[in-house]
Amino acid sequence: MTLLDRHIEFLEALRGAGLPVSLSEGLDAVTALGLIGWNDRTQVKEAYAATLVKRANQRATFDGLFELYFPRMVGSGVDADAEAAGVAKDGPEALAEFTSRLAEALEADDVELLRQLAAEAVARFGAMPGRGPGLSSWSSYTALRRLSTDELTARLIEGLQQGGWTEEEAARVGTRRVDRFSGLVEADARRRIAEEKGPEQIAKIAVRPTIEKLDFLHARRTDLEALRREIYPLARRLATRLTQEHHARRRGAVDLRRTLRSSMSTGGVPVDLRFRPKRPHRTELVILCDVSGSVSNFATFTLMLVFALREQFGKVRAFTFVDEIHEVTSYFRPGADLVDTMTELTKATEHAARMGRTNYGRAFSLFQERHADALGPKSSLLILGDARSNYSDLAVDSLRAMADSARHSYWLNPEVRTQWDAGDSEATRYGSIIEMRECRNLTQLSEFVHDLA
Amino acid sequence: MPSRTSSWFSSPTEAVTRLGDVGYLADDSTALTTYLAGALEKPVLIEGPAGVGKTELAKAITRATGAELVRLQCYEGLDEARALYEWNYKKQLLRIQAAGDGQAWEETHDDIFSEEFLLTRPLLTAIRRSEPTVLLIDEVDKTDVEVEGLLLEVLSDFQVTIPELGTMASTRRPLVVLTSNATRELSEALKRRCLYLHLDYPDADREREIVLSQVPGLDDKVARQLVAVVGRLRELELKKSPSIAESVDWARTLIALEITDLSDKAVADTLGVVLKHSSDVDRAVRELRLKR
């Protein structure tokens, strides 16, 4: 395979992962590489990054693919001499010996050594020989389990504490170092599999979607943190965009009186037209969120985003429900800390649950009973949830009454459209009253919120 | 194409040294992108959080290469007349009045649309200069979409057509640096024509070097403590993470207050320099276990 083939395959893989790499950008990359040469791997990587990656959040995807297509090294990475000299490749002693070396390296935080050790760990403890064709023969999972990372972390934290770190700091740094080592091991396992099967096979599986395209329902704990970090910048971007668009449409109808008045100075000829300023139209929003288990993340994110954009709306009232209804508007104070608000919201979930089984019908009837005054001709109703109501009474009439009293009403469903109506989902029946939209990731959510404001 | 590279940088390593000489500590990717921008004669789009040295990089390139900086500050409502060129109407009017009746219309017409009455704005200025020029287009995300279209035309060909004077092409391409805070997504077309550099918060060692070079007289120990605290703050979920500019401000504050040891109390007292939201300060006090 020539270098050019590899280059073109790499571009293809980037496109496959959703990076819009154009022909001219590919040519730029080639010109740039012609200038800097292929001697230095980091420079090659940076040259590719500078010419092909035009968005900061795509960098992680790029890095992952670059490691697959231009691996740091080829082969097993274990010293062949040591193997020949009869050092046991695997076994209790080998494991103990390796673990102690690894613990030392972790304590010294030697990145280069850790990288070598990661390669060695996969080579010695992550091999799964003799598996059928089509199954990967290397596993980072096996390697990490053999090394028992929890014990390693505990040992490292203890060591750091003896070295004069405070308990809290040691725990933080220790966990981070072991996590980084696990990352290195995973990367090395991917590299080996890519070497055996060709990178295009693994590129499809190993590359995770960017945070904007990540499904709310499939978010892991670390993803949730990343998502939360995105809310504030996203809200700021949306606010800028909205303000710009409002400005562009600021001019209202012709103001005849002022036009005539100003035409006096030009001898009665209306040279300059005067316009009435347009009254800014602000939506009043009433949000009802299903906060039961599976969809609670989605609901809280939407709430946080809406409240981060509060200036763009006239008034916002928020309610959460499982089978009870509970107003949460007071939890959102202007300028309050996001993390605290999130924690309080999660705590408040218990007020929204009585039996703990989602019951949309009951929630809607209760809303009509207690908070019907929240909806008026100026307000928009927004319902968040997967419409899975445990086969209970749907209270269609209550919902219809709510939709009728509001100016607009929308329903956001975090499930994939193909799963609607499966099982206890009542998407169609509710969807016939209130327009239901699929909203699975940050991109879809921000588009919707933008249209709403 | 690489024939005219001599006026900018000859290699990424040279870029690091020359930028370092003028007080800008560039990391590998910054140096490489700067070098490529000169060598490929392509504009660089720099994105990143506020206060990490985006604009400063353009200024440093200017100082390092002995070029001149032409700056176009973007804002909402920026138009062609402010970015490219404008005719000096008042002067033209004076010229017509001064000519009196003796002169024929044809002559006057040719006369008032000459160089003398042309007001060049940053884009045209940068194109017409024959000496090395760095064109800084600052905060390009603040402009309207129409200006992006104008930039596309100028940045791809480096020529401008003025109907009355004809086409003006650049004799020497300026090195173009665009900066953006990413408040708005720029168009794909503009991005495609640019090299891209994402400047992020630096690692601890680099940041310490930067702070020490910007604030002479700062004790190395204090710098180390300061960088550690700033690094810790960036890990928290804050509304606005402190950037290099804030670190430098903080260092200056410490010098001014003659604080020689960054104790928890000192951190708590001066936290307002680094964090600009009250909820961020509260969170930091809580997470760092500071007493107020």
Interface residues (C-beta under 8 A of the other chain):
Chain A: P20 S22 S24 E25 D28 T31 A32 L35 I36 T42 Q43 E46 A47 A49 A50 T51 V53 K54 R55 A56 R59 E168 E225 R228 R229 Y232 R236 R237 T240 R241 Q244 H247 A248 G335 A336 D337 L338 V339 D340
Chain B: M1 P2 P12 D28 S29 L32 T33 Y35 L36 A39 L40 K42 L45 E47 G48 E76 D144 A182 T183 R184 E185 E188 K191 R192 C194 L195 Y196 L197 H198 D200 E237 K239 H277 S278 S279 D280 D282 R283 R289
